[in-house]
Amino acid sequence: MLRTALTLLTFALCQPVLAEELRVPLPGRDDLVIDLPAQWRAQVRRPHAELPPSVAISGPDTTALQMILTPIWPAGTGKASTPDELRAQVQSAARQAQPRAVEAELPLKDLGASGKTGYYFSATDGAPEPGGYKYLTQGVLGMNELRVAFTVLANGQSQEPTAQALELLRSLRRAPASKSP
């Protein structure tokens, strides 16, 4: 019984605490819903009404984690991207990042998001600019016809903040657009 209670307590302490549900309106479409962990902040930027917004997300320490999400919908047909198309897009980004990477190869990884298709790669910058970030994780997540391009930049011990960022991506969802009061 004590072991069960300790196991449940440990499990509860390891779960991310959600501070806020951020709804990003996508004109004429469902909202993109982002569950932000406690102490994370987000800002939605939309330079032009006809362009997709970008969501800048930072962890508690902005020098340790920055993240950019850009939801993109297809023009015309509204057809969902195939896994091969998403993979090709991420592979192209990995080729562009390769010259600055410490790693000899930048293999693609499956995001492993239930009901979604996504791929990403991670790279270490051998010579980050002053005030820049050492670690890069970049990819695309397909949510039916909506694609979400993402970039995660990290410093220090990158594993934990990057893992939290990837979990945030896995939890993205769409919801009917909110109605203004």
Helices and strands as residue ranges (DSSP letters): H 2-14, E 18-24, E 31-37, E 41-45, E 54-58, E 65-72, H 83-97, G 98-100, E 109-110, E 117-124, E 135-143, E 146-154, H 159-170, E 173-175
